[in-house]
Amino acid sequence: MSTFLLTLAKENPWPALALASLNLVVALSLMGIALALGITVSLLAWIHAHFDRQIVPIASRAGRSAAR
């Protein structure tokens, strides 16, 4: 089977080049989608952590007792 494909590639390289460029386009698209989703998830996590904090007095944040 591979010899058959190899002989076809020797006669006409255009289908192999088209398939290789299609693979490249698909790979770059998937990488872009993964990067966009990663950035979106990290931004959502940061926003959630930022607005989910409770207001705590500075003394108890430092580990000291607030009632002195």
C-alpha positions in Angstrom: 0.0 0.0 0.0 2.8 2.4 0.9 4.6 1.7 -2.4 1.4 2.5 -4.3 1.1 5.8 -2.5 4.8 6.5 -3.0 4.5 5.9 -6.8 1.5 8.2 -6.9 3.4 10.9 -5.0 6.2 10.6 -7.5 3.9 11.1 -10.4 1.7 13.9 -9.0 2.8 15.6 -5.7 -0.1 18.0 -5.6 -2.5 15.8 -3.6 0.1 15.2 -1.0 0.9 18.9 -0.8 -2.7 19.8 -0.5 -3.2 17.2 2.3 -0.1 18.5 4.1 -1.3 22.1 3.9 -4.7 21.1 5.1 -3.1 19.3 8.1 -1.1 22.5 8.8 -4.3 24.6 8.7 -6.2 22.3 11.0 -3.2 22.1 13.5 -2.9 25.9 13.6 -6.6 26.3 14.1 -6.7 23.8 16.9 -3.7 25.5 18.6 -5.5 28.9 18.3 -8.7 27.5 19.7 -6.8 25.9 22.6 -4.9 29.1 23.3 -8.1 31.2 23.3 -9.9 28.7 25.6 -6.9 28.7 28.0 -6.9 32.5 28.2 -10.7 32.6 28.6 -10.6 30.1 31.4 -7.8 31.8 33.2 -9.5 35.2 32.9 -12.7 33.8 34.3 -10.9 32.1 37.2 -9.1 35.4 38.0 -12.4 37.4 37.8 -14.1 34.8 40.0 -11.3 34.9 42.6 -11.1 38.7 42.5 -14.8 39.2 43.2 -15.3 36.2 45.5 -13.0 37.5 48.2 -14.6 38.6 51.5 -13.6 41.8 53.0 -11.3 40.8 55.9 -9.7 43.2 58.4 -6.0 43.7 57.9 -5.2 42.5 61.4 -6.8 39.1 60.8 -5.1 38.8 57.4 -1.7 39.2 59.0 -2.6 36.4 61.5 -2.9 38.7 64.5 -5.9 38.7 66.7 -8.3 41.6 66.0 -9.4 41.7 69.7 -6.6 43.2 71.7 
